[in-house]
Amino acid sequence: MLPDPLREYLDRSDKSLRGKVLSVIAKLSADSGFEKAVETVESALSHNATDTDSLLNLHSLLNTKVILPGPIKLPGNIPELKRYIPKLSEYDRVLLKAGE
């Protein structure tokens, strides 16, 4: 018997992709354990993601330790830059000319 999240995920998946989905879930289970694979599927359900790429990416995101750096403190001697506003009409003109 499959856990509810897995059953629901498979029900939402296209019938033609169910074999692929099961293969990915088996890979996730082998890599990190069945419980982690089920957590990934639960997360995918909450994001309405039913493709295998999303499963792999979510699993990586949820199970990889990422060290986030703290805020960067800038020294006080950095000059204030003037705001640059591009003239997009110039780009349009050049691109239109090039496309002729």
C-alpha positions in Angstrom: 0.0 0.0 0.0 1.4 3.4 -1.0 1.3 6.4 1.4 -1.5 8.9 0.6 0.9 11.6 -0.8 2.4 9.1 -3.3 -1.0 7.8 -4.3 -2.3 11.3 -4.8 0.8 12.3 -6.8 0.4 9.3 -9.1 -3.3 10.1 -9.6 -2.4 13.6 -10.6 0.3 12.4 -13.0 -0.3 11.6 -16.7 -0.7 7.9 -17.2 2.0 7.9 -19.8 4.5 9.4 -17.2 3.7 7.2 -14.2 6.5 4.7 -15.0 9.0 7.6 -15.1 7.6 9.1 -11.9 7.9 5.7 -10.1 11.5 5.4 -11.3 12.3 8.8 -10.0 10.7 8.1 -6.7 12.7 4.8 -6.5 15.9 6.7 -7.2 15.0 9.3 -4.5 14.3 6.5 -2.0 17.6 4.8 -2.8 19.5 8.1 -2.4 17.9 9.4 0.8 15.4 6.9 2.1 11.7 6.4 1.5 10.6 9.0 4.1 12.6 11.7 2.4 11.1 10.7 -1.0 7.6 11.0 0.5 8.5 14.4 1.9 9.6 15.5 -1.6 6.3 14.2 -3.1 4.3 16.1 -0.4 6.2 19.3 -1.3 5.6 18.7 -5.0 1.9 18.3 -4.3 1.8 21.6 -2.5 3.4 23.3 -5.5 1.2 21.5 -8.0 4.3 20.1 -9.7 3.7 16.8 -11.4 6.8 16.4 -13.6 9.9 14.4 -12.8 12.3 17.3 -13.1 10.4 19.2 -10.4 10.6 16.1 -8.2 14.4 15.9 -8.6 14.9 19.6 -8.1 12.7 19.7 -5.0 14.4 16.7 -3.5 17.8 18.4 -4.1 16.5 21.6 -2.5 15.0 19.9 0.5 17.8 17.5 1.2 21.0 19.5 0.4 22.6 21.5 3.1 23.2 24.9 1.8 25.2 27.4 3.8 23.8 30.9 3.3 26.1 33.7 3.8 25.2 36.5 6.2 24.5 40.1 5.0 27.5 41.8 3.4 28.6 45.0 5.1 29.9 47.5 2.6 32.5 50.1 3.6 31.3 53.7 3.8 33.6 54.9 1.1 31.7 53.4 -1.8 30.5 56.2 -4.1 26.8 56.7 -4.8 26.2 55.9 -8.5 23.9 58.0 -10.7 20.9 56.1 -11.9 21.2 54.9 -15.4 18.1 54.9 -17.6 18.6 53.2 -20.9 17.1 54.6 -24.1 15.2 51.6 -25.2 13.9 53.3 -28.3 17.5 53.4 -29.6 17.7 49.6 -29.2 14.4 49.2 -31.0 15.6 51.4 -33.8 18.9 49.4 -34.2 17.1 46.0 -33.9 14.5 47.0 -36.5 17.1 48.1 -38.9 19.1 44.9 -38.4 16.0 42.8 -39.1 15.3 44.3 -42.5 
